[in-house]
């Protein structure tokens, strides 16, 4: 592509940006909807747990996953992500009956709106140096992500959590541009919704708090926390009545912490965890959570070098291109479709990580002033996504929360490539080298396991 064609291409994206954006959003909705109604995936594993919990609430049995003979304070529902997504399902099932089609339609809408939010965040992130190509590329990488389309077709928390997270990030950027107490309050409500839906994303409180501190908006910080607390209070009160302890969201951290940190741990989900978690299967959950944390900490203290090695493996797995989505049981016996999902997911991960990594490096070194401050702030949020799982366990869908951040930086890198036509850009080469070497390391270490998951 010569310089003139590149200029025409970027001019085309700028001239028709609104139409192209609506095309991306509409395409995201329709592709997600088609995938959901074509495969009609029945709930399984975590999705089945969310489904059962929602049905129990509707039937009057309360927030529980197990049968009524299990005491509520020993019910395993508290080791699942929640309660935000489960109550969303309650709303759907209450209005439409126990049918999955309305859920699929709304999740397709959440998926499409996530793509729109990426476009809007891109415009606020890069400000004066922004070009529509940045936003359109980022939005398209979310809209047509094989992994996120698949997630939107299941009863999984990731789709809704991603939408809420992006809504919070977009509003928080908007609040920073136009600070007000009401804006801080709404940001607090949105953060509370994110935290109740996907508790590891609560780590976003760190950069939010840092911004309040740097801007010296202490009153706004109090408003933020107060509104967040108001939203979360009913669930915390419910948990206090059950456990007689303060539990803001769930009790999943101990289970995940022990799963990822025991003498047989590999850094990812495998059957080795059952030796340690099964004895606590129906124990009182608050006590079991504390026991699991103590057991994991005991392992770390006894063998800190092995803990560091496992953590290094977790980082490697998280950023490995050789870990595509491809093991879902609904594709069993459909070898061609299984291969298509695996290949498309792997290619997507390669493009996203390559351009996203190059975008991070390029944006940090090329931006100045307030734009650079925002880039650094956004980079911190990106880094916190893997950090929220690095000391627990990792699998492919746990990195979905990092996808929008990578997509935004990928849009920046793609636009620079189109402008400068420098495919040997230093940032791009560094990104390619890092992700390629990490993937080779992961494949060499886990060749048979990766084949089994494919």
N, C-alpha and C positions, 0 to 999 in steps of 0.2 A: 504494500500500500504506500504510494508515494505521498509527498507532502500535500499536493493539491487534493488528492482523494481523501486524505485524512481531514483536511480542512472542511471539505464538503460533508464528510460524515459527521463531524462535530457540529457543523452548522445545521445539518438535518435534525440531529438530536435536539438542538436548541430551539429550532423553529417549530418542531412538532412535539415538543416535550409534554405538553398537556395531553395530547391524544395518545402518545406512547405510554404515558403513565397510566391512563385509564385502560389502555390495552393490557398492560402488565397486571393491574389490579383485577380486571375482569378475567384475564387468563388464569391468574392464581386461584380465583374463586371457582371457575369452571373445571380446571384440572383437578383440584382437590375434590370437588363434588363428584366428578366422573369416577375418580379412583375409589371414593367411598362407596358409591352405589354399584360399581362394577364388581368389586371384590366382597363387599358386605361382610367385613371382618368381624367375627364374633369376639366378644371380650375374652381375654385370657390373661393369666398371671396378674400383673398390677391392674390392668384394665378391668378384669373380673372383680378384683377387690373393690375398686371404686364403684362398680356397678352394684355389687351386693350391699355395700354401705349405704348407697343412695336409696335402694329399695327398702332396706331396713328402716331408714328414717321415715320414708313415706308410709310404711305399714305400722308405724308407731313403736317399733322396737328400739329406737334410739340409734345413736351413732355407734354401730358395731359391725364387725365383720364375721364374728364367730356365732355359734348358736347361743340361745338364751341361757343354757345351763352353765356357760362360762361367765364368771363375774365381769361386770363392765370394766372394772379396773384392771382386768387381766386380758381384755379383748385386744386382738392383734391389729385392730384398725389404727391404733396409735403409732404403729411403726410404718405406716404408709404416708405418702405426701398428702398434706391436707391441713385443714378441712375445706379449703376454698373450692377446689374442683368438685368434690363430692356434693357440696351444696348447690353448685351450678347444675349438676346432674339432677338433683332433687327438684330444682325449678323446672327443668325440661320434662321430667317424668310426671310431675304433678300436673302440668298444663296439657301435655300431649299423650300421657300414658306411657307405659314402659315400651317405648319405641326408640330405635337408634337413629332413624332418619332425620328427625329434627336436630339431634345432636350433630350429625354430620353436616347439615346445612349451616348451622351456626359456627361450627368449627372451620368450615370452608370460608365463612365470612371473617372469622378471627384471623385466619391465615392471610386473606387478601388485605385486611386492614394492617396487619403486621408489615406487609410490603410497603403500603402507603406510609406508615410511620417511619420506616427506614428512609424513604425519600425525604420526608419532612425533617427528620433529624439531621440528615446530610446537609440540608440547606442551612440549618442553624449552626452545625459544627464548623463548616468551612467558610461560611459567611461571604466576605467580599471576593474570595478567590474561587467561590463555588461555580460549577458549571453543571447544567442539567444532566450531562453524561455521568457525573458522579452519583447523583441521586438515582437515576434510571438504572445504572449498573448494579448499585447496591440493592435496589428494590427487586430487580429481576433475579438476583442471586438468592433472595429469600422466596420470592414468588414461585420459582421453578426448582427449588431445592428438592431433590428426590426424597431426602430424609424427612424434611418438614411436611411435604405432601403426604407421605406415609403416616407421620404422626397425627396429622389432621384427620385421617380416616379411621383412627382408633379412639377408644375411650381412654386416652392418655393425657396426663396433666400438662405435658410439654407445650402443646398447642396454645392452650389458654394462658399458661404462665408466661410464654414468650410475648403474647399480645399485651398482657398487663405490664410486663417489664418494659416493653418499648413505649407504652403509653406513659408510664412513669418517667422514663428517661426523657422523652419528648417534652412532657409538661415541665419537668425540672429545668431543662434548658430554657424553655419559654419563661418560666418564673425567674431565672437568673437574668434574662434580658429585661423583664418588666417586674421587678420585685414588689410584692404586696403580701400582707398578712393572709388574705384569702387565697392567694396563689400558693403560699407555703402550706396552708391548711389542706388544700386539695392535693398537694404533693404528698402530704402525710397520709391522707386517705388512700391514695393510689399505692404508696409504699406498703401500707398495712395490708391491702388486698394482695399485693405481690408476695409478701411474707407469709400470709395465711395460705396461699396457694402452693408456693414452692419455697420452703423455708431456707434452703441454701442461698437463695437470692437475697436473703436478708443482709448478706455481706455488702450490698449496695448502700447500706446505712453509713459505711465508713467514708466513701467519697462525698456523700450528701452532707455528712457532719463536717467534713473538711471544708466544703464550700461555704457552709454557714459560718464557720470559724474565720476563714480567710476574708470573707466579705463583712465580717463583724455584724452579722444579722442574728443576734442572740435571741431577740424577741421572736423573730420568725422561726428560729429553731425550736423554741418552746411551743409555738403554735403547731408546727409540724409534728412534734412528738405527741402533743395533746390529741390532735385529730387522729393520728395513728392509733393511739391508745383507746380512744372512743370506739373505733371500728373493731379493734381486737378484744375489747373488754368482755362482750357476751361469751365468746368462746373460752377466754381465760377463766371466767366465772364458772362455766360448765365444767371445765377441767378441775377447778378447785373443789367443786362438789364431789367429783369422782375420786380424785387422788389426794385431796386435802393438801395439795402443794401447788405452787405457781407453775403452770405449764402454758406458755403463750401460744404454741402451735401444736406440735406433736412430740412423740418420744422416739423418733426414728434415728436420732444421732448415735445412740449407743449401739444399736443393731448394726448400722453401717460402719461405725468405727471398729467394732470387733470383727466384722466380716473382712475388713481390709487390713487388720493388724492383729494377726495371730501367727503362731509358728508355722502354719501351713499356707499362709496367705501368698497370693501371687500379684495382688494389686488390682485384680478385676474379679467379677462375680464368677465363682465356681463352687463346686460341691464341698470343698474343704471346710467351708464355714459352718456346715451343719454340726460338726463335732462339737462346736463351742456354743452355737445358738440354740440347738434343739432342746437341751435341758432346761432352757428358760422360755420355751415356747408358750406356755400358759401360766407363767409366773405373773405376779402383780407388776404391771408395766413400769411404774415409776422406779420401783426397787430393781427390776430387771435392767432398766436403762442404766442405772448407776452401777450395777454389777458389771455390765458389758463394758462401760467406760473404764472401770477399774481394771478389768482383765486386759483390755487393750493397752492401757497405760503401763500395766505390769510387764507386758511383752516388750513395749518400747524401752522401758528402763532396763530390762534384763538383756536386751540385744539391740542397742541403738543403731549399730552399723547395719543390721538387717533391715531395720525400719527405714533407714535412709536409702538403702538399696531398693526396697519395695516402693518407696515414694518416687525415686528416680524412674522406676519402671512405670509407675502410674502416669507420670508426666509424658513419658515416651508413648504410652498407649493412647493417651488423650490426643496427641498431635500426630498420630501415625495415619498416613493415607491408606495403609493396608488394613484399616478397620472400618470398612464400609458397612452400611446397613444391608443385611442379606440373609439373616438366619430365621426370619419370622415364620412360624409354623403354617400360616395361611397359604404360603407358597409351596408347601410340601407336594412333591409330585409334578410340579410345573417347572421343569428344569430351565426352559428358555426364559420364562418370566423371572425366575430366580436369578439367572445370569444377568438379565437386563437390569434388575434392581441393583445387583452387586456392582456391575460395571459403571452404571450411571452414578451411583453413590460414590464410588472411588474417584471417578473423573471429577465429580463435583467437589469432593474434598481437596483434590489436587489444585484445582483452579482457585477455590476459595482461600486455601492456606497460602498458596504461592502469591497471589495478588494481595491478599490481606496482609501477609507479612511484609511484602514490599511496600504496601501503603503505609503501614505503621512506621517503618524506617524512614521512608521518604517524607511523610508528613512531619515527623519530629524534627528532621534536619532542614526542611525547606520553609516551614511556616514561621511566622514572627508575631509578636505582640499578643493581642487577645486571642487570635486564632490559634496560636501555639499553646496558649494556656488551656484552651478548650481541648486541643488535640491531646495534650498531656493528661488532662482530666479524664478524657475518654479512653486513653490507653490504660490508665489505672483500672477503669471499670472492666476493660477487656481482660487484663491480667487477673482480676479478682474472680472471673468466671471459672477458670480451672482451679484456682486456689480454693474455691469453696468445696471442691471434691477431692483435692490432691491428698488429703490425709484420711480419706475414707476409702471408697472404691470407685472405679471408673468403668464405663462402658460407652458405646458409641452415642447413645441418646443423651448421655450426661453432658456432652459437649454442645448440644443444640443451643444452649443459652449464649454461647460465644459466637454463634453464626452471624447474628445481626451486626455485631461489632466488627467482625472480620469482613463482612460484606460492605460495610461503610468505608473501611480503609481500602478494600479491593476496588471500589468505585473510584476512589482518588487515584490509585495506582494505574487503573485502566485509562483514565482520562489523561494522565501524564504520558503514558505510552503512546496514546493516539496523537498527542501534541508534539512530542519530541521524537517519536519513532526510534527510541533507543532501547532495543530489546536486550542489550547487554548492560543495562543500567545496574549500578553497583547494588542498590537496594534489592532489585529483582534477583540478582545472582546470589546475594547473601541468603535471601529467603529460600530460593531453590535449593541451595546447598544444605541449609539447616534442616528443612523438612525432608529432603531426599535422604540425607544421612540418617536422620532419626527413623525414617520408615525402613531403611535397610537394616538398621539395628533391631527394630521390632520384628521384622520378618525373620532375620537370622535367629533371634531368640525364641520366637513362637511360631515357627513355620507350620508345624502340624496343627497347632491349636487354631491358627488363622484359617487353614484349610477346612478344619472341622466346622468352623463357624460359617464358612461360605457354603 
